[in-house]
Amino acid sequence: QVQLVESGGGSVQAEGSLRLSCTVSGSPGSTIDYKNYCMGWFRQVPGKEREGVAAIDGDESSATADSVKGRFTIYTDRAKNTLYLKMMNLKPEDTAVYYCAADAVRAAPGWPGYEYRYRGQGTQVTVSS
């Protein structure tokens, strides 16, 4: 079992920056073997389909969606059990609830459409023009 808790969302003006954090924890007394987990961020706007934004595999290779490429960066600090999404040059169309997600497999086949087993509760990001 994996628990994910996001933070760092908020309101920002266009061209601004935010960094989302996702703390990762396992069952009491257990540790996460990150080499065997893939993780990612996706976002959801009411009435629209969920969109995979960024993903990182157990070997720390990463990918980002075309819509955010060059602006968003996904990375982990395994010592701090934290997954991050650094977002720069934000645009109003980036407004959404952002979720972190994880699964006990090394890679996410079919990403960005992959269905992760675990997800957090989400954090709202609002970008105004």
N, C-alpha and C positions, 0 to 999 in steps of 0.2 A: 504494500500500500504506500502511496506517495501523496503527500499533501503539498499544495502549491498556494502561495499567498502573494498576490501582486500588490505593488505600491508605486507611487510616483506619478500617477495620472494627475490631470488638472487642466486648467484653461491657459491658453497661450495665444499670442497673436501670430499671424502668418509670418513665416521665415524664422520663427523662434525654435527653441530646442527643448526637449524633455528627455529624461532617462527613466525608463520603467525598470523596476526591480521585481524579481520573483524569488522568494525564499523557498527552498526545496527541503523537505524533510521526509524521512521514512517512518516506518513503524518504530515505536519505542524500543530502544536498544539496538536498532539496526542502522547501518550506514548505506548510503547510496553509492553504488559502483558506477560512476558516470560513464565509464568506457562502454557499458552495456545499456545505456539509455540514450534515446534521442529526445530532443526538446525543441520547443518552438513557440512562436507567438502567432496568434491569429486575431482578427478583429471582426466585429459584428456591428452592423448598423440596422436598426429596426426596419423590417420590410425588405432587406437585401440579404443576399447569400453571404455566409461566412467567407472571409478571405484570409488565406494563409499569408502571413507577412514575412516571416523569417524562420529558419530552422537551423539547428546545429546537431550534428551526429555525435556518436560516442567517440569518434576519433577527432572531434572538434572541427571537422569540415563544415562549412556553413553555406547557406543559400538565402537569397532574398527575392521577393517578388519583384517583377518588373516595375510595378507601380511605386516602389520605394527604393529601388536600386540606386546606390550612390548617396542616399539620404539616411537610411536606417542601417544599423549594425547590431548584430546579435553576438553575444559572447557570454562566457561563464567565468565565474570565480569559484572554482570547485572547493577551495579552502574555506570560502565563506558560504558554501552551499547556496549560491545565488546565480540566477540567470538574469541577464540584462538585455534591454533593447534601447540602444541609443538612437534617438530620433532628431534629425537636424533638418533645417529648412522646411519646417512643417507647413502644410497646406490645408485649407479648409476641408478638402475632401479626405484628409486623414482623420477627421472627427469620427470617433467610434468608441465602443467599449473594447478594450484590449485584454486578451486572455493569454496566460502562459499555459503551456501544455507539455506533457511528457508521456513517454511510454517505455516499457522495459524491453526495447529492441534497439539495436545499434544504429539503425538508420530508418528513415520514414519513407518507404516505397510509395510512389505515387504522389509525393508532396508536390504542390500545396494542398492537395485534396485528401491527405492522410487524416484518418480519425485516430487521434491520440487517446489513450486509455484514461489519462488523468488530466484534469484542467483546474485552473483556479477560479475564483469568483468574479474576476474581471475588474478593471479599473477604467474609469471614463477619461478620455482625452478629447478636449474640445479646442478647436483651432478657429479663431475668428479672423476675418479679413480686414 
